Amino acid sequence: MATISQEHLRKKNPGILLKTPMLIVVFLILFGCSNPEMELGEQVFKGTCKACHAGGLNGAPIYGNKRMWAKRLPQGIPVLVEHASSGYGLMPAKGGNTNLTEQEITAAVKFMVSKVAE
């Protein structure tokens, strides 16, 4: 069986060796690697965030819509968590669920971002 050397891969596609580990991580997160934070994020999304982020109510970026999230992603997770915690534009603080913890909000933001940051 022939193998492809790392040098050959670098010449054909210089970024492939850097991209491969990231792709594996994304694959594991999305398709079968049990990740408690993602599971918590999905639970919070379904219980609170989905009300607006499923259909774009009041301009909320729709879950899974890369175009709508494109301007927000460069702000980074901490800023997005701050917006979700304190409220931003027409979004109420904590999405209107005052019982949410910082951990739950962070998990929900990471869950939503994971769908578009592929």
CORWOTA-V799999 format. One record per residue. N is the residue number from 0. OMEGA is omega as a letter, one per 30 degrees, with the letter a starting at -180 (* if undefined). Layout:
# CORWOTA-V799999
{{N,OMEGA} {N,OMEGA}}
This chain:
# CORWOTA-V799999
{{0,l} {1,l} {2,l} {3,a} {4,l} {5,l} {6,l} {7,l} {8,l} {9,a} {10,a} {11,a} {12,a} {13,a} {14,a} {15,a} {16,l} {17,a} {18,a} {19,l} {20,l} {21,l} {22,l} {23,l} {24,l} {25,l} {26,a} {27,l} {28,a} {29,a} {30,l} {31,l} {32,a} {33,a} {34,a} {35,a} {36,l} {37,l} {38,l} {39,l} {40,l} {41,l} {42,l} {43,l} {44,a} {45,a} {46,a} {47,a} {48,a} {49,a} {50,l} {51,a} {52,l} {53,a} {54,l} {55,l} {56,l} {57,l} {58,l} {59,l} {60,a} {61,l} {62,l} {63,a} {64,a} {65,a} {66,a} {67,l} {68,a} {69,a} {70,a} {71,a} {72,a} {73,l} {74,l} {75,a} {76,a} {77,l} {78,l} {79,l} {80,l} {81,l} {82,a} {83,a} {84,a} {85,a} {86,a} {87,a} {88,l} {89,l} {90,l} {91,l} {92,l} {93,l} {94,a} {95,l} {96,a} {97,l} {98,a} {99,l} {100,l} {101,l} {102,a} {103,l} {104,l} {105,l} {106,l} {107,l} {108,a} {109,l} {110,a} {111,a} {112,a} {113,a} {114,a} {115,a} {116,a} {117,*}}
